[in-house]
Amino acid sequence: MGLVWQLSPENEVYSDHVFDLKQQGPPGCLHGGASAAVMDEVMGLTLWYSGLRVVTANLSVDYIKPVPLNQPVHIRASLTGKTEKRVLAEGRILLPDGSVAVAARGSFAVAPKFFENVEVPFFGLPD
């Protein structure tokens, strides 16, 4: 999809992006599966850059409004809670007028063993 992620001073990951026909679902709109994948990715990256090594345990996506193709949208996620074994995050896709088109919540399992041999951070954010 060619998303370019940025990191805010608050450790939130965000992107301004324009989706195109390659991500189309309903005519002229973003595919729901692409929305879900983007939400999983932005929430996971937010947690990664907060120093947490997690895997998705549960993902809940609310489709509030269609996401139009060929228009800029703002994608953002933040960490919302943490226990010893679980981390919670929320993500949003915002339309140009600032309204929420997609809202997601994720529960992530702390799983550092999955990342023991990872030498390079996820791609897409500046070091």
C-alpha positions, 0 to 999 in steps of 0.5 A: 500500500506504500504507507509512510509511517511517522512517529509523534513525540507521544510515541503515536504512529500516524500517516497521511495517505491516499488509497487507490484502486489497488485497495478498492472494495465497494466501488470508489471505497477502501476495502474493509479488509485493507482497513483492518490490516492498516489498523492492525499495522498502525497499532502494532507499530505504535506498541513496537515503538513504545518498546513492547514486543507483542502479537495481536490477540484480538482486533475489533474494527468498527466501519463507521463511514466509507473511506473514499479512494483518491482522497487524503486520510489520516491514520493514527494509533495510540497505546491505551492500556497495559497489564503484565500480559496484555497491551491495549491500543486504539486506532482511527482512520480520519476523513479530510473533514476530521470525522472518524471513518474507521475505529479499531481496538486491539488487544495484544499479547506480550510475546518477546520470544517471537522477536528474539532474533529480530535485528532490524526494527520494522520498516517505515519509520525513521530511526 
